[in-house]
Amino acid sequence: MAQRALPAGTTRTRGRALFGLLDASGWAWAGVKAAFWFILIIFLLGYIPDRAYYFTVNRTIDLGILAWSPINFCPPENRNLPCPAPVGAAVPWEPSPTELALPAPRTDGAVAQAGTRILYIGGSDGAGATDTTYVATMSGTGNFDRWTADGPKLPEARTNAGVAFSGGKIYVAGGLGPDNKPTNTVYVLSPDTQTGAIGEWTAAEDLVLPEARSGAALVAAPDGLILVGGTADGTTPTKTVWKSTFDPKGKLQKWAEQAPLYQEVTDAAAAMAGDYLWVYGGTAASGPTATVQRGEFQSVNTVSDGSTPEDSSCPPWVMTISCSGRRRLSQTVRPLYSSE
């Protein structure tokens, strides 16, 4: 069939788009359309749902107010925190489920972690010191299972002792004994890293404290253990700082006296942070204190044969080791000061 001719006086022209600026069948117009649909799809699938989410659960449309919140996808433990919670925010405290409670009431005990196990060591049941060790196992998600009372018993009941994990072992220093008097014993637990067995507590006869202590803070230092403060008679706080240093074979040596605390204290909290040993609060001679004490933990050189030659450059705060020689074997603690 013959094609119908155009009316007289007309000619065929190619279509134009965008107000005649672009050829409707050209690449330029095709690119404009592709860019439009690309942006529209991102807007529909990305931005609008994002704004809708914040409109329902957070500060509406970034205006800084919560105008309407019919839906809240935040976990209930967030409580009164914004949703989502700010980066680094601490989630409000909640009581643990009854299934995760200790097998029996305890106070003045201590917690230490060895691998995937958490140990609650000793403590008082309200009537006196106990020798129990409660054990809980952590899962890969960071949660821990029920506590069990089948952990190894201490050689003797202890409460208010210093506890620290260092060199793959757990140490319990001092504390109140069954007679409610301070002790000078040090107990050691050496879990087996190969089999996972916890092992049994043993008394470290070569690490007996120079004097009985309870309420002292035991801190794991890079090269040993530091015992800070405490009381010798159960009442009077002390300023003593003792340190046991690892020898080249990794064995702890006898306790050596370090520079005394700025303020006598017992039942304080202590921690190593970088080159500093921090002591927080506690009970001073006048009662509970808000003082924060800091000791600088610095490396010094010692003579390999243990001698202590005179050296005028030795800092006055070095009390137990020489600053002369060539081998760097141990570290010491400077006098502490108060930030009160």
Beta strands, then each sheet from edge to edge (+ up, - down):
strand 1: 16-17
strand 2: 22-23
strand 3: 110-114
strand 4: 117-121
strand 5: 133-137
strand 6: 162-166
strand 7: 169-173
strand 8: 186-189
strand 9: 202-203
strand 10: 217-221
strand 11: 224-228
strand 12: 241-245
strand 13: 256-257
strand 14: 269-273
strand 15: 276-280
strand 16: 283-284
strand 17: 287-288
strand 18: 292-302
strand 19: 327-333
strand 20: 337-338
sheet 1: 1+ 2-
sheet 2: 3+ 4- 5+
sheet 3: 6+ 7- 8+ 9-
sheet 4: 10+ 11- 12+ 13-
sheet 5: 14+ 15- 18+ 19-
sheet 6: 14+ 15- 18+ 20-
sheet 7: 16+ 17-
end
